Amino acid sequence: MDEKSMRVIARIFRMVGAEGQTMCAARLSFNRESVRPPSGGRYWSSKYIREGIKDDVYRPHAFEEVAALVSPAVATRLDPERCYGI
């Protein structure tokens, strides 16, 4: 995922999670500002935003989950008390 897409995803989480806006309000903001969705379409949908929020890749993962996915060399550098994104 490129830097622009990551900024948009971070903004969705800020708008919906931290600011308490609805997914519909986020969709309307992006459409009003002509921010193109990563799918390449012209307009955002609430479903796309909801699916992005629910995507497992953005969920915090326990050390054990991440350690099972990465090489042992990487796992040794992780803190077992923390959660990580994938």
Contacts in CASP RR format, 6 or more apart in sequence:
PFRMAT RR
TARGET T0000
AUTHOR 0000-0000-0000
METHOD contacts of the structure
MODEL  1
MDEKSMRVIARIFRMVGAEGQTMCAARLSFNRESVRPPSGGRYWSSKYIR
EGIKDDVYRPHAFEEVAALVSPAVATRLDPERCYGI
1 9 0 8 1.000
5 38 0 8 1.000
8 30 0 8 1.000
8 35 0 8 1.000
8 38 0 8 1.000
9 52 0 8 1.000
9 58 0 8 1.000
12 26 0 8 1.000
12 49 0 8 1.000
12 52 0 8 1.000
12 53 0 8 1.000
13 53 0 8 1.000
13 58 0 8 1.000
15 21 0 8 1.000
15 25 0 8 1.000
15 26 0 8 1.000
15 29 0 8 1.000
16 22 0 8 1.000
16 23 0 8 1.000
16 26 0 8 1.000
16 49 0 8 1.000
16 53 0 8 1.000
21 29 0 8 1.000
23 46 0 8 1.000
23 49 0 8 1.000
23 50 0 8 1.000
23 53 0 8 1.000
24 46 0 8 1.000
26 44 0 8 1.000
26 49 0 8 1.000
27 44 0 8 1.000
27 45 0 8 1.000
27 46 0 8 1.000
27 49 0 8 1.000
30 37 0 8 1.000
30 44 0 8 1.000
31 43 0 8 1.000
31 44 0 8 1.000
35 44 0 8 1.000
36 42 0 8 1.000
37 43 0 8 1.000
37 44 0 8 1.000
37 45 0 8 1.000
37 48 0 8 1.000
39 48 0 8 1.000
52 58 0 8 1.000
56 86 0 8 1.000
57 85 0 8 1.000
57 86 0 8 1.000
58 85 0 8 1.000
59 85 0 8 1.000
60 83 0 8 1.000
60 84 0 8 1.000
60 85 0 8 1.000
61 83 0 8 1.000
61 84 0 8 1.000
61 85 0 8 1.000
61 86 0 8 1.000
62 83 0 8 1.000
63 78 0 8 1.000
63 79 0 8 1.000
63 80 0 8 1.000
63 81 0 8 1.000
63 82 0 8 1.000
63 83 0 8 1.000
63 84 0 8 1.000
66 75 0 8 1.000
66 78 0 8 1.000
66 84 0 8 1.000
66 85 0 8 1.000
66 86 0 8 1.000
67 75 0 8 1.000
67 78 0 8 1.000
69 86 0 8 1.000
70 78 0 8 1.000
78 84 0 8 1.000
END
